[in-house]
């Protein structure tokens, strides 16, 4: 006797794959830019600021991962990861430029 199992639709599988990529790649991008931004802007000695940024990057990565699977759509997941990444990237660039002047 053969059973018929209800398969998942292709659009659902692609949405889960997109969320997974947003969580893995976008989360990594967000965490690395947050680490750089904190290291540049924290009013601490350079070693302490770098270490603080590195440790807090794990929190940012976790939050990005949770965000990607808590959203209603994959578009919101990508937007919620890429928009703060752009903001942190611009902030890091400006902070770096201000320090090198």
C-alpha positions in Angstrom: 0.0 0.0 0.0 1.4 3.4 -1.0 0.8 6.5 1.0 0.3 9.9 -0.5 2.1 12.5 1.5 1.4 16.1 1.1 4.5 17.7 -0.2 5.6 21.3 0.5 5.2 23.7 -2.3 8.1 25.1 -4.2 7.4 28.7 -3.1 7.5 27.7 0.6 10.8 25.9 0.1 12.3 28.9 -1.7 11.0 31.2 1.1 12.7 29.0 3.7 15.9 28.9 1.7 15.8 32.7 1.3 15.3 33.2 5.0 18.2 30.8 5.7 20.5 32.7 3.4 19.3 36.0 5.0 20.1 34.6 8.4 23.4 33.1 7.5 24.9 35.7 5.1 23.0 38.8 6.1 23.5 38.0 9.8 27.2 37.6 9.2 27.3 40.9 7.4 25.4 42.6 10.2 27.5 41.2 12.9 30.8 42.1 11.2 29.7 45.7 10.5 28.4 46.0 14.1 31.7 44.8 15.4 33.6 47.3 13.3 31.3 50.2 14.2 31.5 49.4 17.9 35.3 49.1 17.7 35.6 52.5 16.0 33.1 54.4 18.1 33.4 53.0 21.6 35.2 55.5 24.0 37.6 52.8 25.2 41.2 51.9 24.6 41.6 50.4 21.2 42.1 46.8 22.4 39.1 47.0 24.7 36.9 48.6 22.1 37.8 45.8 19.6 37.2 43.1 22.1 33.8 44.6 23.1 32.8 44.9 19.4 33.8 41.3 18.8 31.9 40.0 21.8 28.8 42.0 20.9 28.9 40.8 17.3 27.7 37.4 18.5 24.6 39.1 20.0 23.9 40.9 16.7 24.3 37.6 14.8 21.8 35.9 17.1 19.3 38.7 16.8 19.6 38.7 13.0 19.0 35.0 12.9 16.0 35.2 15.2 14.6 38.1 13.2 14.9 36.3 9.9 12.7 33.4 11.0 10.3 35.6 13.0 9.3 37.8 10.0 6.1 37.2 8.0 8.0 37.2 4.7 11.4 36.6 3.3 11.4 40.2 1.9 11.0 41.6 5.4 13.8 39.3 6.7 16.2 40.6 4.0 15.1 44.2 4.6 15.5 43.8 8.4 19.1 42.6 8.0 20.3 44.7 5.1 18.9 48.1 6.2 20.8 48.1 9.5 23.9 46.8 7.7 23.9 49.7 5.4 23.4 52.1 8.3 26.3 50.5 10.2 28.5 50.5 7.1 27.9 54.2 6.5 28.5 55.0 10.2 31.7 52.9 10.3 33.0 54.6 7.1 32.3 58.1 8.6 33.9 57.1 11.9 37.0 55.8 10.1 37.3 58.9 8.0 37.0 61.1 11.1 39.7 59.2 12.8 42.1 59.4 9.9 41.9 63.1 9.5 
